[in-house]
Structure formats: C-alpha cells, structure tokens
C-alpha cells in the first residue's frame, strides 16, 4: 500500500505525512514541529520533485507514504505529472490551497522553508538582472542587500504571477483522477478529524490509534501558524484603503506587503513607493501614497 502526497511548498505536506505515518504506527507520538513553525523535525520520505519521483519509481524502493512537489519548473504540467504518479500508487492525496489560504501558503513558502527566500530564489530561479536593469541599484550591490522597497516592488510584479503559475491556480477544477483525493489547506487545518477520517477510507488505510490522540498536537500546530489570518487581514487592508475607511494594522511581512501592492495595482492604483522601506500601517497613510494608473 503506497500513498503519495502532492503539495506545493508551504502547503503542509510534511505535516500531513507525519499525521498519516503516526496514525498507522504503534510507535510513541513524537511532535514534528520546529521553532520556525513547520513540521520539518519529521523527515518522512520527501522526494521533492517529479524528477526524483521518477528515480524512486525505477529504484525498487517502496514507501508506505511519500510526498513531492508536482511542479518546480515552469515548463512542467501538473496534470501530466500527477497522472504518471497515479499509475504507480494506490492513492494520491492532493493537498491544495483554497482562496482563504493563499497568503498563508505564500508566507509559509517565503519564511518557513528557506533561511533566506530572496537569495535562494535569485540563486536558482530568477535572473538578478531583472533587478539591476530595472531599479536604481549599483551592480556591485549584492542581491541580499537590495533595499526593502525595491524587493517589495519587484515582488509585487513577480510573486503572485509566479505562485499562480507554480500551482496552476485553480488546478483541481480542471483535473480529477479516481485514485486522487483533494484536500484543501482549510480542510486540513479546520476540519482535521473529518478530513483524516475520510483519508483513512479513501486510501484504504487502517489507523492504529484514534485520530483524537493527535488533537493536542494539532492544536499546537495551529498555535504555531503565524499567518493563519493573513488572507482576511490583507483583504481588509485593501478594502479599507480603496473604500476610504480608517483601519490600522501591525507591520506585515514583505510577502504580504507585496500582495497588497499587487492587489491595489489590480484595482487601478499604484503606490508612490520610491525609497518607501517602511510600509504604512494605516489606511489613511497608505491612501495618500496612491495614484490612479
């Protein structure tokens, strides 16, 4: 019996594999959580990408559970990769963001996986010339020393389109498979017991312990999630700015500030952000910086 978990970075794939591994084991429960708020104390079987899955599939190894990212390169197609994986596993769990967990997922990807997401992206996926050729930055400025306002403005153009492409938003609307069960992030976080019960049935698993034994660990996991309400809050910020309502907030992450700038642009507003390293924390202050595109 082999169960695969497909998920994009920051979408709790490691946590879900820990849950299923723990529920089907007779070993003592060991919490997987790190200080960063992820579940990476649990190693499990992370194949990382489709290419590594291909190597695993021809290796003769058989895991009860493994997890992987179905798309890490722009030219890949999630449907093609998932169809191939489904041929060789008994069940596939497709863990996917929903509209209420976009910024939760993005902030997790941004802050909980890499020590320095910015530098990691530019060393692997993004051409640094995109910065040096389009913003007032000396060529001898290291990528990790790029000012915050330039990072934010660049990400307001790059982050959301890149992320939407990575997850092929909203992919479950266009792809289904008999061996696949789709679980949204909100279902895993907020409907925990029922979701795991459905997975036991769909994947033909037999849990060795009751799901209730994981509830204290799940509560701890929820407490660890710094960005649980980020989607709602950032939407409130944009609505207040555009609607002219007074609203204040605490400083947000660079990823969330970039989303706010991106969303305001979608609504026809640009921010006068030159050298704006400290982002406003009040709707009135932010609105004063807007101009209509």
One Martini backbone bead per residue (centre of mass of N, CA, C, O) as a GRO file, in nm:
protein
  293
    1UNK     BB    1   0.090   0.041   0.028
    2UNK     BB    2   0.068   0.356  -0.151
    3UNK     BB    3   0.107   0.704  -0.052
    4UNK     BB    4   0.065   1.013  -0.201
    5UNK     BB    5   0.190   1.361  -0.168
    6UNK     BB    6   0.071   1.653  -0.309
    7UNK     BB    7   0.262   1.969  -0.295
    8UNK     BB    8   0.323   2.283  -0.215
    9UNK     BB    9   0.498   2.508  -0.080
   10UNK     BB   10   0.344   2.557   0.240
   11UNK     BB   11   0.098   2.303   0.239
   12UNK     BB   12   0.148   2.064   0.464
   13UNK     BB   13   0.285   1.789   0.374
   14UNK     BB   14   0.454   1.703   0.620
   15UNK     BB   15   0.225   1.699   0.823
   16UNK     BB   16   0.050   1.486   0.682
   17UNK     BB   17   0.257   1.260   0.686
   18UNK     BB   18   0.280   1.251   0.990
   19UNK     BB   19  -0.009   1.176   1.052
   20UNK     BB   20  -0.020   0.905   0.891
   21UNK     BB   21   0.223   0.770   1.021
   22UNK     BB   22   0.118   0.785   1.314
   23UNK     BB   23  -0.163   0.639   1.274
   24UNK     BB   24  -0.002   0.365   1.148
   25UNK     BB   25   0.143   0.350   1.427
   26UNK     BB   26   0.299   0.216   1.743
   27UNK     BB   27   0.450   0.451   1.807
   28UNK     BB   28   0.542   0.707   1.960
   29UNK     BB   29   0.462   1.031   1.983
   30UNK     BB   30   0.626   1.283   1.774
   31UNK     BB   31   0.687   1.592   1.742
   32UNK     BB   32   0.758   1.798   1.435
   33UNK     BB   33   0.828   2.077   1.546
   34UNK     BB   34   0.951   2.393   1.490
   35UNK     BB   35   1.039   2.723   1.544
   36UNK     BB   36   0.926   2.802   1.246
   37UNK     BB   37   0.638   2.616   1.216
   38UNK     BB   38   0.712   2.352   1.115
   39UNK     BB   39   0.758   1.976   1.032
   40UNK     BB   40   1.093   1.914   1.000
   41UNK     BB   41   1.152   1.688   1.215
   42UNK     BB   42   1.016   1.537   0.998
   43UNK     BB   43   1.116   1.340   0.733
   44UNK     BB   44   1.043   1.100   0.584
   45UNK     BB   45   0.940   1.109   0.220
   46UNK     BB   46   1.115   1.338   0.026
   47UNK     BB   47   1.126   1.383  -0.328
   48UNK     BB   48   1.027   1.693  -0.415
   49UNK     BB   49   1.010   1.578  -0.725
   50UNK     BB   50   0.944   1.430  -1.024
   51UNK     BB   51   1.228   1.332  -1.089
   52UNK     BB   52   1.265   1.176  -0.820
   53UNK     BB   53   1.026   0.993  -0.864
   54UNK     BB   54   1.140   0.844  -1.109
   55UNK     BB   55   1.374   0.721  -0.954
   56UNK     BB   56   1.204   0.574  -0.744
   57UNK     BB   57   1.027   0.403  -0.949
   58UNK     BB   58   1.314   0.244  -1.047
   59UNK     BB   59   1.450   0.135  -0.762
   60UNK     BB   60   1.244  -0.059  -0.567
   61UNK     BB   61   1.125   0.122  -0.381
   62UNK     BB   62   0.893   0.122  -0.085
   63UNK     BB   63   0.650   0.339   0.030
   64UNK     BB   64   0.387   0.421   0.217
   65UNK     BB   65   0.500   0.723   0.220
   66UNK     BB   66   0.496   1.022   0.008
   67UNK     BB   67   0.646   1.333  -0.105
   68UNK     BB   68   0.569   1.611  -0.343
   69UNK     BB   69   0.630   1.831  -0.609
   70UNK     BB   70   0.453   1.873  -0.912
   71UNK     BB   71   0.599   2.175  -0.941
   72UNK     BB   72   0.929   2.347  -1.037
   73UNK     BB   73   0.883   2.399  -1.343
   74UNK     BB   74   0.748   2.585  -1.592
   75UNK     BB   75   0.720   2.339  -1.811
   76UNK     BB   76   0.542   2.202  -1.632
   77UNK     BB   77   0.267   1.964  -1.575
   78UNK     BB   78   0.062   1.859  -1.339
   79UNK     BB   79  -0.118   1.651  -1.477
   80UNK     BB   80   0.106   1.474  -1.593
   81UNK     BB   81   0.244   1.403  -1.323
   82UNK     BB   82  -0.004   1.284  -1.174
   83UNK     BB   83  -0.072   1.063  -1.374
   84UNK     BB   84   0.190   0.905  -1.334
   85UNK     BB   85   0.170   0.854  -1.030
   86UNK     BB   86  -0.111   0.706  -1.031
   87UNK     BB   87  -0.001   0.440  -1.171
   88UNK     BB   88   0.194   0.362  -0.888
   89UNK     BB   89  -0.042   0.409  -0.687
   90UNK     BB   90  -0.308   0.377  -0.472
   91UNK     BB   91  -0.275   0.684  -0.363
   92UNK     BB   92  -0.370   1.037  -0.390
   93UNK     BB   93  -0.280   1.336  -0.226
   94UNK     BB   94  -0.418   1.667  -0.281
   95UNK     BB   95  -0.264   1.946  -0.160
   96UNK     BB   96  -0.458   2.257  -0.148
   97UNK     BB   97  -0.526   2.564  -0.195
   98UNK     BB   98  -0.734   2.822  -0.099
   99UNK     BB   99  -0.869   3.140  -0.099
  100UNK     BB  100  -0.807   3.147   0.234
  101UNK     BB  101  -0.472   3.038   0.183
  102UNK     BB  102  -0.265   3.200   0.016
  103UNK     BB  103  -0.093   3.374   0.223
  104UNK     BB  104  -0.025   3.145   0.401
  105UNK     BB  105   0.136   2.982   0.192
  106UNK     BB  106   0.336   3.203   0.101
  107UNK     BB  107   0.461   3.259   0.381
  108UNK     BB  108   0.560   2.978   0.427
  109UNK     BB  109   0.744   2.967   0.174
  110UNK     BB  110   0.909   3.227   0.254
  111UNK     BB  111   0.983   3.149   0.588
  112UNK     BB  112   0.984   2.807   0.645
  113UNK     BB  113   1.217   2.694   0.439
  114UNK     BB  114   1.408   2.937   0.421
  115UNK     BB  115   1.650   3.146   0.532
  116UNK     BB  116   1.659   3.291   0.223
  117UNK     BB  117   1.445   3.342  -0.019
  118UNK     BB  118   1.562   3.561  -0.197
  119UNK     BB  119   1.842   3.429  -0.254
  120UNK     BB  120   1.735   3.155  -0.352
  121UNK     BB  121   1.586   3.256  -0.604
  122UNK     BB  122   1.842   3.404  -0.741
  123UNK     BB  123   2.020   3.129  -0.748
  124UNK     BB  124   1.787   2.958  -0.930
  125UNK     BB  125   1.525   3.129  -1.085
  126UNK     BB  126   1.636   3.432  -1.087
  127UNK     BB  127   1.737   3.704  -1.258
  128UNK     BB  128   1.920   3.970  -1.138
  129UNK     BB  129   1.874   4.169  -1.383
  130UNK     BB  130   1.584   4.246  -1.307
  131UNK     BB  131   1.698   4.450  -1.104
  132UNK     BB  132   1.948   4.609  -1.235
  133UNK     BB  133   1.768   4.702  -1.501
  134UNK     BB  134   1.497   4.838  -1.320
  135UNK     BB  135   1.673   4.956  -1.082
  136UNK     BB  136   1.847   5.173  -0.852
  137UNK     BB  137   2.128   4.968  -0.880
  138UNK     BB  138   2.419   4.865  -0.810
  139UNK     BB  139   2.617   4.607  -0.931
  140UNK     BB  140   2.773   4.578  -0.637
  141UNK     BB  141   2.509   4.489  -0.521
  142UNK     BB  142   2.391   4.266  -0.333
  143UNK     BB  143   2.106   4.085  -0.329
  144UNK     BB  144   2.084   4.093  -0.001
  145UNK     BB  145   2.101   4.440  -0.026
  146UNK     BB  146   1.838   4.505  -0.120
  147UNK     BB  147   1.602   4.710  -0.086
  148UNK     BB  148   1.287   4.683   0.031
  149UNK     BB  149   1.130   4.849  -0.184
  150UNK     BB  150   1.235   4.680  -0.423
  151UNK     BB  151   1.141   4.407  -0.336
  152UNK     BB  152   0.842   4.474  -0.323
  153UNK     BB  153   0.802   4.571  -0.614
  154UNK     BB  154   0.900   4.320  -0.752
  155UNK     BB  155   0.697   4.121  -0.607
  156UNK     BB  156   0.437   4.266  -0.719
  157UNK     BB  157   0.510   4.124  -1.006
  158UNK     BB  158   0.617   3.815  -0.931
  159UNK     BB  159   0.485   3.642  -0.704
  160UNK     BB  160   0.191   3.579  -0.796
  161UNK     BB  161   0.238   3.473  -1.084
  162UNK     BB  162   0.438   3.253  -0.994
  163UNK     BB  163   0.245   3.103  -0.802
  164UNK     BB  164   0.011   3.049  -0.997
  165UNK     BB  165   0.189   2.878  -1.184
  166UNK     BB  166   0.285   2.661  -0.984
  167UNK     BB  167  -0.038   2.578  -0.916
  168UNK     BB  168  -0.241   2.627  -1.136
  169UNK     BB  169  -0.470   2.821  -1.096
  170UNK     BB  170  -0.737   2.600  -1.028
  171UNK     BB  171  -0.661   2.281  -1.075
  172UNK     BB  172  -0.904   2.098  -0.956
  173UNK     BB  173  -1.109   2.202  -1.184
  174UNK     BB  174  -0.931   2.031  -1.431
  175UNK     BB  175  -0.860   1.780  -1.229
  176UNK     BB  176  -0.900   1.420  -1.220
  177UNK     BB  177  -0.892   1.113  -1.007
  178UNK     BB  178  -0.968   0.811  -0.870
  179UNK     BB  179  -0.691   0.812  -0.680
  180UNK     BB  180  -0.783   1.101  -0.593
  181UNK     BB  181  -0.755   1.331  -0.307
  182UNK     BB  182  -0.879   1.637  -0.215
  183UNK     BB  183  -0.707   1.879  -0.001
  184UNK     BB  184  -0.745   2.145   0.177
  185UNK     BB  185  -0.608   2.352   0.397
  186UNK     BB  186  -0.867   2.414   0.557
  187UNK     BB  187  -0.946   2.119   0.608
  188UNK     BB  188  -0.695   2.038   0.769
  189UNK     BB  189  -0.710   2.268   0.991
  190UNK     BB  190  -1.057   2.284   1.045
  191UNK     BB  191  -1.115   1.952   0.956
  192UNK     BB  192  -0.937   1.721   1.077
  193UNK     BB  193  -1.092   1.461   1.153
  194UNK     BB  194  -1.260   1.423   0.894
  195UNK     BB  195  -1.027   1.420   0.694
  196UNK     BB  196  -0.875   1.170   0.813
  197UNK     BB  197  -1.114   0.979   0.784
  198UNK     BB  198  -1.139   0.999   0.473
  199UNK     BB  199  -0.850   0.897   0.416
  200UNK     BB  200  -0.879   0.617   0.533
  201UNK     BB  201  -1.092   0.530   0.327
  202UNK     BB  202  -0.973   0.608   0.049
  203UNK     BB  203  -0.673   0.464   0.118
  204UNK     BB  204  -0.707   0.203   0.284
  205UNK     BB  205  -0.665   0.240   0.586
  206UNK     BB  206  -0.518   0.157   0.924
  207UNK     BB  207  -0.556   0.273   1.221
  208UNK     BB  208  -0.387   0.242   1.540
  209UNK     BB  209  -0.509   0.520   1.621
  210UNK     BB  210  -0.678   0.770   1.726
  211UNK     BB  211  -0.727   1.088   1.619
  212UNK     BB  212  -0.748   1.224   1.905
  213UNK     BB  213  -0.435   1.196   1.971
  214UNK     BB  214  -0.368   1.456   1.773
  215UNK     BB  215  -0.507   1.715   1.885
  216UNK     BB  216  -0.283   1.850   2.059
  217UNK     BB  217  -0.093   1.882   1.809
  218UNK     BB  218  -0.283   2.052   1.636
  219UNK     BB  219  -0.307   2.290   1.826
  220UNK     BB  220  -0.008   2.354   1.819
  221UNK     BB  221   0.010   2.407   1.517
  222UNK     BB  222  -0.185   2.647   1.509
  223UNK     BB  223  -0.014   2.823   1.708
  224UNK     BB  224   0.239   2.830   1.498
  225UNK     BB  225   0.062   3.006   1.295
  226UNK     BB  226   0.124   3.328   1.192
  227UNK     BB  227  -0.073   3.327   0.901
  228UNK     BB  228  -0.379   3.249   0.927
  229UNK     BB  229  -0.510   3.569   0.885
  230UNK     BB  230  -0.386   3.709   0.626
  231UNK     BB  231  -0.607   3.717   0.412
  232UNK     BB  232  -0.816   3.885   0.566
  233UNK     BB  233  -0.640   4.129   0.644
  234UNK     BB  234  -0.545   4.219   0.357
  235UNK     BB  235  -0.829   4.268   0.253
  236UNK     BB  236  -0.901   4.486   0.458
  237UNK     BB  237  -0.686   4.685   0.373
  238UNK     BB  238  -0.775   4.729   0.079
  239UNK     BB  239  -1.069   4.807   0.135
  240UNK     BB  240  -1.003   5.057   0.311
  241UNK     BB  241  -0.839   5.218   0.109
  242UNK     BB  242  -1.050   5.226  -0.123
  243UNK     BB  243  -1.301   5.313   0.083
  244UNK     BB  244  -1.197   5.525   0.309
  245UNK     BB  245  -1.116   5.371   0.569
  246UNK     BB  246  -1.037   5.328   0.893
  247UNK     BB  247  -0.717   5.146   0.929
  248UNK     BB  248  -0.520   4.933   1.135
  249UNK     BB  249  -0.182   4.785   1.157
  250UNK     BB  250   0.057   4.573   1.163
  251UNK     BB  251   0.330   4.476   1.055
  252UNK     BB  252   0.421   4.319   0.763
  253UNK     BB  253   0.522   4.124   0.542
  254UNK     BB  254   0.670   4.123   0.242
  255UNK     BB  255   0.462   3.943   0.104
  256UNK     BB  256   0.209   4.105   0.192
  257UNK     BB  257   0.290   4.380   0.080
  258UNK     BB  258   0.305   4.279  -0.213
  259UNK     BB  259   0.010   4.200  -0.236
  260UNK     BB  260  -0.109   4.478  -0.188
  261UNK     BB  261   0.025   4.614  -0.432
  262UNK     BB  262  -0.091   4.419  -0.642
  263UNK     BB  263  -0.397   4.464  -0.578
  264UNK     BB  264  -0.404   4.768  -0.626
  265UNK     BB  265  -0.324   4.746  -0.921
  266UNK     BB  266  -0.574   4.578  -1.008
  267UNK     BB  267  -0.759   4.845  -0.909
  268UNK     BB  268  -0.579   5.112  -1.024
  269UNK     BB  269  -0.321   5.130  -0.824
  270UNK     BB  270  -0.037   5.316  -0.725
  271UNK     BB  271   0.267   5.332  -0.553
  272UNK     BB  272   0.468   5.563  -0.390
  273UNK     BB  273   0.779   5.376  -0.334
  274UNK     BB  274   1.021   5.544  -0.322
  275UNK     BB  275   1.199   5.459  -0.044
  276UNK     BB  276   0.969   5.262   0.096
  277UNK     BB  277   1.064   5.077   0.356
  278UNK     BB  278   0.820   5.186   0.527
  279UNK     BB  279   0.522   5.065   0.569
  280UNK     BB  280   0.221   5.132   0.614
  281UNK     BB  281  -0.036   5.113   0.910
  282UNK     BB  282  -0.249   5.293   0.743
  283UNK     BB  283  -0.498   5.379   0.528
  284UNK     BB  284  -0.448   5.685   0.506
  285UNK     BB  285  -0.146   5.675   0.447
  286UNK     BB  286  -0.163   5.492   0.195
  287UNK     BB  287  -0.358   5.664   0.017
  288UNK     BB  288  -0.157   5.909  -0.018
  289UNK     BB  289   0.034   5.712  -0.215
  290UNK     BB  290  -0.174   5.715  -0.435
  291UNK     BB  291  -0.230   5.641  -0.786
  292UNK     BB  292  -0.373   5.649  -1.083
  293UNK     BB  293  -0.330   5.451  -1.374
   0.00000   0.00000   0.00000
